[in-house]
Structure formats: structure tokens, C-alpha cells
Amino acid sequence: MLTQRKSLKGSRVLVLGVAYKKDIDDLRESPSLKLMQLLQEGGALVEYNDPYFPVLHKMRHYDYSKMKSAPLDPAALASYDCVLIATDHSSYDYDTIVASSKLVVDTRNATRRISKHRERVVQC
């Protein structure tokens, strides 16, 4: 059971995957965009990574035009308070993500086969 506690306000959160679904380059109706908005409204410092979207653009309901896909390496992952898996792209190395992150919130069950460092993962 995870016992880590930290306020959302001021926390650094990395959202993995902004595409509507796995392994596609379509943002339309992506739940990730709403998640990012809610996290920002709660005071989190939000960044994202998506291999299909190196930069985001202004959309009807969201303006993330100043955001670029953040690097995804062990040092970068360790710098975030939380990594949120919103889209489970096949290209992500989930072993490295779990091993390098302080906390992983997995909304796609992408880490189900990883047994090492399970104490860092919350599956939703």
C-alpha cells in the first residue's frame, strides 16, 4: 500500500500520452487534455510526453500551444513527483518508467506485468 502524501499544488506531474488512444496521432476527444487541465487547475506543474506529438497546438477547448514533449529518460522521470500514464503507447519502456519514477498512476493497466517496484504504482 502506498503511503506517500504530497499536495497537488506545486507538484511536478508528467502525463504520458496525450493521444486519444494507443499508438495513434489523434488528439480529438483525448481524455489526457482534460486531465492536464484539471491537474493545472489544482496547482500542479504539468508536462507531457508523447512520441506522436512533439509539440501541442491550440485546440477549441484547450490551449497547450506552448508545451513541448518532455524527455523520457531515468533522470527526467526521477525529477517528477508523479508520472501519470494516460495513453499506453507501445513504445514506452514501462520497466524503466516504474523503476525511475517516485510515483506512477497507471490509468491503462500498462504496468500490470511489472513486479519490481510495485510499491510505486497506483492502478486506476
GROMACS elastic network, one bead per residue, 0.5 to 0.9 nm:
[ bonds ]
;  ai    aj funct       b0    kb
    1   119     6  0.66009   500
    1   122     6  0.88846   500
    2     5     6  0.88174   500
    2   119     6  0.60879   500
    2   120     6  0.69679   500
    2   121     6  0.79605   500
    2   122     6  0.77301   500
    4   103     6  0.85163   500
    6     9     6  0.85662   500
    6    11     6  0.76071   500
    6    81     6  0.84815   500
    7    10     6  0.72329   500
    7    11     6  0.67807   500
    7    43     6  0.89743   500
    7    44     6  0.87991   500
    8    11     6  0.52534   500
    8    12     6  0.83741   500
    8    13     6  0.88772   500
    8    39     6  0.76438   500
    8    42     6  0.62687   500
    8    43     6  0.62024   500
    8    44     6  0.54952   500
    8    45     6  0.88588   500
    9    12     6  0.88266   500
    9    39     6  0.87364   500
    9    40     6  0.85601   500
    9    41     6  0.89248   500
    9    42     6  0.59327   500
    9    44     6  0.50001   500
    9    45     6  0.79551   500
   10    42     6  0.88588   500
   10    43     6  0.57691   500
   10    44     6  0.50965   500
   10    45     6  0.61535   500
   11    43     6  0.75500   500
   11    45     6  0.59602   500
   11    46     6  0.83287   500
   11    80     6  0.77316   500
   11    81     6  0.59171   500
   11    82     6  0.77697   500
   12    44     6  0.60045   500
   12    46     6  0.60927   500
   12    47     6  0.78270   500
   12    79     6  0.78712   500
   12    80     6  0.50187   500
   12    81     6  0.52136   500
   12    82     6  0.66412   500
   12    83     6  0.86963   500
   13    39     6  0.81621   500
   13    44     6  0.65907   500
   13    45     6  0.60806   500
   13    47     6  0.63305   500
   13    48     6  0.81808   500
   13    80     6  0.57459   500
   13    81     6  0.60094   500
   13    83     6  0.57774   500
   13    84     6  0.71503   500
   14    45     6  0.85330   500
   14    46     6  0.59444   500
   14    48     6  0.51688   500
   14    49     6  0.72231   500
   14    70     6  0.82475   500
   14    77     6  0.80714   500
   14    80     6  0.65656   500
   14    81     6  0.82956   500
   14    82     6  0.64085   500
   14    84     6  0.60659   500
   14    85     6  0.84757   500
   15    18     6  0.74609   500
   15    32     6  0.75930   500
   15    35     6  0.85923   500
   15    36     6  0.74335   500
   15    46     6  0.72775   500
   15    47     6  0.62448   500
   15    49     6  0.63768   500
   15    50     6  0.85788   500
   15    82     6  0.85893   500
   15    83     6  0.60112   500
   15    85     6  0.61198   500
   15    86     6  0.64588   500
   15    87     6  0.87094   500
   16    32     6  0.86587   500
   16    47     6  0.88300   500
   16    48     6  0.57944   500
   16    49     6  0.50820   500
   16    50     6  0.62237   500
   16    83     6  0.70781   500
   16    84     6  0.59362   500
   16    86     6  0.56697   500
   16    87     6  0.63198   500
   16    88     6  0.77694   500
   16    89     6  0.85872   500
   16    92     6  0.88016   500
   17    20     6  0.84162   500
   17    21     6  0.84375   500
   17    22     6  0.81825   500
   17    32     6  0.72195   500
   17    48     6  0.70585   500
   17    49     6  0.59336   500
   17    51     6  0.78658   500
   17    52     6  0.85173   500
   17    53     6  0.87473   500
   17    84     6  0.87921   500
   17    85     6  0.67853   500
   17    86     6  0.55164   500
   17    88     6  0.68095   500
   17    89     6  0.69607   500
   18    21     6  0.82471   500
   18    26     6  0.87105   500
   18    27     6  0.67764   500
   18    30     6  0.66112   500
   18    31     6  0.78143   500
   18    32     6  0.51152   500
   18    33     6  0.66484   500
   18    48     6  0.74119   500
   18    49     6  0.75530   500
   18    50     6  0.61633   500
   18    52     6  0.86067   500
   18    53     6  0.77554   500
   18    86     6  0.69726   500
   18    87     6  0.64479   500
   19    22     6  0.70310   500
   19    23     6  0.78514   500
   19    24     6  0.64893   500
   19    25     6  0.59607   500
   19    26     6  0.54526   500
   19    28     6  0.79457   500
   19    29     6  0.88958   500
   19    30     6  0.59900   500
   19    31     6  0.85219   500
   19    32     6  0.74129   500
   19    33     6  0.89040   500
   19    50     6  0.74665   500
   19    52     6  0.74994   500
   19    53     6  0.79045   500
   19    86     6  0.86822   500
   19    87     6  0.65898   500
   19    89     6  0.89163   500
   20    24     6  0.74544   500
   20    25     6  0.78387   500
   20    26     6  0.57414   500
   20    27     6  0.52063   500
   20    28     6  0.63267   500
   20    29     6  0.63376   500
   20    31     6  0.69004   500
   20    32     6  0.76398   500
   20    87     6  0.74154   500
   21    24     6  0.62815   500
   21    25     6  0.84286   500
   21    26     6  0.77008   500
   21    27     6  0.85423   500
   21    30     6  0.75559   500
   21    86     6  0.89832   500
   21    87     6  0.60228   500
   21    88     6  0.77013   500
   21    89     6  0.80622   500
   22    25     6  0.88336   500
   22    87     6  0.57655   500
   22    88     6  0.54895   500
   22    90     6  0.72722   500
   23    51     6  0.88613   500
   23    52     6  0.78737   500
   23    87     6  0.85140   500
   23    88     6  0.78935   500
   23    89     6  0.51692   500
   23    90     6  0.66012   500
   23    91     6  0.81926   500
   24    27     6  0.87694   500
   24    52     6  0.70828   500
   24    89     6  0.84145   500
   25    51     6  0.88511   500
   25    52     6  0.53241   500
   25    53     6  0.71054   500
   26    29     6  0.86600   500
   26    30     6  0.80118   500
   26    52     6  0.85273   500
   27    30     6  0.53288   500
   27    31     6  0.89856   500
   27    32     6  0.88669   500
   27    33     6  0.83777   500
   27    53     6  0.89988   500
   29    32     6  0.87170   500
   29    33     6  0.81581   500
   30    33     6  0.58997   500
   30    34     6  0.75995   500
   31    34     6  0.53692   500
   31    35     6  0.62846   500
   31    36     6  0.87199   500
   31    86     6  0.78518   500
   32    36     6  0.60721   500
   32    37     6  0.85715   500
   32    86     6  0.59821   500
   32    87     6  0.77247   500
   33    36     6  0.51624   500
   33    37     6  0.63147   500
   33    38     6  0.87773   500
   33    62     6  0.73461   500
   33    64     6  0.88022   500
   34    38     6  0.61870   500
   34    39     6  0.85755   500
   34    62     6  0.84038   500
   35    38     6  0.51498   500
   35    39     6  0.61270   500
   35    40     6  0.85693   500
   35    86     6  0.85355   500
   36    39     6  0.51416   500
   36    40     6  0.61396   500
   36    41     6  0.85710   500
   36    44     6  0.89997   500
   36    46     6  0.66773   500
   36    47     6  0.83246   500
   36    48     6  0.86206   500
   37    40     6  0.51540   500
   37    41     6  0.61167   500
   37    42     6  0.86179   500
   37    46     6  0.88352   500
   37    62     6  0.80323   500
   38    41     6  0.50334   500
   38    42     6  0.62207   500
   38    43     6  0.88125   500
   38    44     6  0.88430   500
   39    42     6  0.50622   500
   39    43     6  0.65518   500
   39    44     6  0.53921   500
   39    45     6  0.78251   500
   39    46     6  0.70402   500
   40    43     6  0.50762   500
   40    45     6  0.63859   500
   40    46     6  0.64083   500
   41    44     6  0.73255   500
   43    46     6  0.89479   500
   47    67     6  0.73914   500
   47    68     6  0.80012   500
   47    69     6  0.74026   500
   47    70     6  0.65981   500
   48    67     6  0.79672   500
   48    68     6  0.74669   500
   48    69     6  0.54836   500
   48    70     6  0.58468   500
   48    71     6  0.89112   500
   49    52     6  0.89492   500
   49    53     6  0.78732   500
   49    54     6  0.78121   500
   49    68     6  0.79333   500
   49    70     6  0.51277   500
   49    71     6  0.69443   500
   49    72     6  0.70953   500
   50    53     6  0.53542   500
   50    54     6  0.67172   500
   50    55     6  0.89268   500
   50    69     6  0.60784   500
   50    70     6  0.81957   500
   50    87     6  0.86815   500
   50    89     6  0.82807   500
   51    54     6  0.64939   500
   51    69     6  0.77916   500
   51    89     6  0.83663   500
   51    91     6  0.79493   500
   51    92     6  0.88682   500
   52    55     6  0.89771   500
   53    56     6  0.64158   500
   53    68     6  0.80942   500
   53    69     6  0.68471   500
   54    67     6  0.88199   500
   54    68     6  0.57472   500
   54    70     6  0.83623   500
   55    64     6  0.86747   500
   55    65     6  0.73449   500
   55    66     6  0.79279   500
   55    67     6  0.60908   500
   55    69     6  0.59496   500
   56    59     6  0.89060   500
   56    63     6  0.83409   500
   56    64     6  0.57561   500
   56    65     6  0.51632   500
   56    66     6  0.72522   500
   56    67     6  0.59273   500
   56    68     6  0.64512   500
   56    69     6  0.81056   500
   57    62     6  0.86738   500
   57    63     6  0.67011   500
   57    64     6  0.58758   500
   57    66     6  0.76568   500
   57    67     6  0.81378   500
   58    61     6  0.82520   500
   58    62     6  0.62058   500
   58    64     6  0.58755   500
   58    65     6  0.51048   500
   58    66     6  0.88085   500
   59    62     6  0.51340   500
   59    63     6  0.58701   500
   59    64     6  0.79639   500
   59    65     6  0.85172   500
   60    63     6  0.78457   500
   62    65     6  0.87447   500
   63    66     6  0.79765   500
   64    67     6  0.54909   500
   64    68     6  0.87216   500
   65    68     6  0.81813   500
   67    70     6  0.86794   500
   69    72     6  0.88846   500
   70    76     6  0.83633   500
   71    76     6  0.66285   500
   71    77     6  0.84966   500
   72    75     6  0.83121   500
   72    76     6  0.61512   500
   72    77     6  0.64678   500
   72    92     6  0.89418   500
   72    97     6  0.84087   500
   73    76     6  0.53455   500
   73    77     6  0.60891   500
   73    78     6  0.86430   500
   73    96     6  0.81500   500
   73    97     6  0.82223   500
   73   100     6  0.83718   500
   74    77     6  0.51091   500
   74    78     6  0.61414   500
   74    79     6  0.87908   500
   74    96     6  0.68675   500
   74    97     6  0.73042   500
   74    99     6  0.81914   500
   74   100     6  0.51919   500
   74   101     6  0.77366   500
   75    78     6  0.52137   500
   75    79     6  0.65561   500
   75   100     6  0.74050   500
   76    79     6  0.52675   500
   76    80     6  0.72214   500
   76   100     6  0.85817   500
   76   101     6  0.88444   500
   77    80     6  0.57750   500
   77    81     6  0.87719   500
   77    82     6  0.86339   500
   77    83     6  0.75005   500
   77    96     6  0.89487   500
   77    97     6  0.69032   500
   77   100     6  0.57949   500
   77   101     6  0.52723   500
   77   102     6  0.80860   500
   78    81     6  0.77597   500
   78    82     6  0.89756   500
   78   100     6  0.53999   500
   78   102     6  0.62966   500
   79    82     6  0.88998   500
   79   101     6  0.78708   500
   79   102     6  0.83243   500
   80    83     6  0.67370   500
   80   101     6  0.71384   500
   80   102     6  0.71979   500
   80   103     6  0.83945   500
   81   101     6  0.77995   500
   81   102     6  0.60552   500
   81   103     6  0.65342   500
   81   104     6  0.89428   500
   82   101     6  0.71332   500
   82   102     6  0.63822   500
   82   104     6  0.57902   500
   82   105     6  0.72050   500
   83    97     6  0.82454   500
   83    98     6  0.89055   500
   83   101     6  0.68207   500
   83   102     6  0.79710   500
   83   103     6  0.62175   500
   83   105     6  0.62256   500
   83   106     6  0.83199   500
   84   103     6  0.84883   500
   84   104     6  0.58478   500
   84   106     6  0.60655   500
   84   107     6  0.74570   500
   85    88     6  0.65994   500
   85   104     6  0.73100   500
   85   105     6  0.61570   500
   85   107     6  0.58633   500
   85   108     6  0.67377   500
   85   109     6  0.86816   500
   85   110     6  0.78207   500
   86   105     6  0.86318   500
   86   106     6  0.71315   500
   86   107     6  0.57899   500
   86   108     6  0.65966   500
   87   107     6  0.79962   500
   87   108     6  0.67667   500
   87   110     6  0.88707   500
   88    91     6  0.85732   500
   88    92     6  0.74837   500
   88   106     6  0.89764   500
   88   107     6  0.87162   500
   88   108     6  0.61850   500
   88   109     6  0.82232   500
   88   110     6  0.60182   500
   89    92     6  0.58730   500
   89   110     6  0.88850   500
   90    93     6  0.80650   500
   92    95     6  0.88558   500
   92    96     6  0.87250   500
   92    97     6  0.79956   500
   93    96     6  0.55685   500
   93    97     6  0.62877   500
   93    98     6  0.88719   500
   94    98     6  0.60575   500
   94    99     6  0.83699   500
   94   110     6  0.72754   500
   94   111     6  0.62536   500
   94   114     6  0.78706   500
   95    98     6  0.54188   500
   95    99     6  0.60752   500
   95   100     6  0.85188   500
   95   111     6  0.77688   500
   95   114     6  0.65751   500
   95   116     6  0.82802   500
   96    99     6  0.50366   500
   96   100     6  0.58349   500
   96   101     6  0.82657   500
   97   100     6  0.54228   500
   97   101     6  0.59476   500
   97   104     6  0.80569   500
   98   101     6  0.54596   500
   98   102     6  0.80356   500
   98   103     6  0.77808   500
   98   104     6  0.65996   500
   98   111     6  0.78109   500
   98   114     6  0.81635   500
   98   116     6  0.82606   500
   98   117     6  0.66843   500
   98   118     6  0.78891   500
   98   120     6  0.70061   500
   98   121     6  0.72516   500
   99   102     6  0.83171   500
   99   116     6  0.76294   500
   99   117     6  0.62246   500
   99   120     6  0.83987   500
  101   104     6  0.65660   500
  101   120     6  0.75509   500
  102   120     6  0.63340   500
  102   121     6  0.89035   500
  103   119     6  0.85061   500
  103   121     6  0.60384   500
  103   122     6  0.77592   500
  104   120     6  0.59708   500
  104   122     6  0.61496   500
  104   123     6  0.82303   500
  105   120     6  0.85370   500
  105   121     6  0.59359   500
  105   123     6  0.58992   500
  105   124     6  0.71660   500
  106   109     6  0.57504   500
  106   110     6  0.66780   500
  106   111     6  0.70577   500
  106   121     6  0.69232   500
  106   122     6  0.60284   500
  106   124     6  0.60763   500
  107   110     6  0.78964   500
  107   122     6  0.84729   500
  107   123     6  0.59771   500
  108   111     6  0.81891   500
  108   123     6  0.77712   500
  108   124     6  0.75097   500
  109   112     6  0.55162   500
  109   113     6  0.89217   500
  109   123     6  0.63483   500
  109   124     6  0.76066   500
  110   113     6  0.78073   500
  110   114     6  0.88554   500
  110   123     6  0.89701   500
  111   114     6  0.54128   500
  111   115     6  0.85393   500
  111   118     6  0.88115   500
  111   121     6  0.80022   500
  111   123     6  0.83417   500
  112   115     6  0.78723   500
  112   123     6  0.85268   500
  114   117     6  0.78613   500
  114   118     6  0.71268   500
  115   118     6  0.57194   500
  116   119     6  0.83826   500
  117   120     6  0.58457   500
  117   121     6  0.76453   500
  118   121     6  0.54167   500
  118   122     6  0.84110   500
  119   122     6  0.80626   500
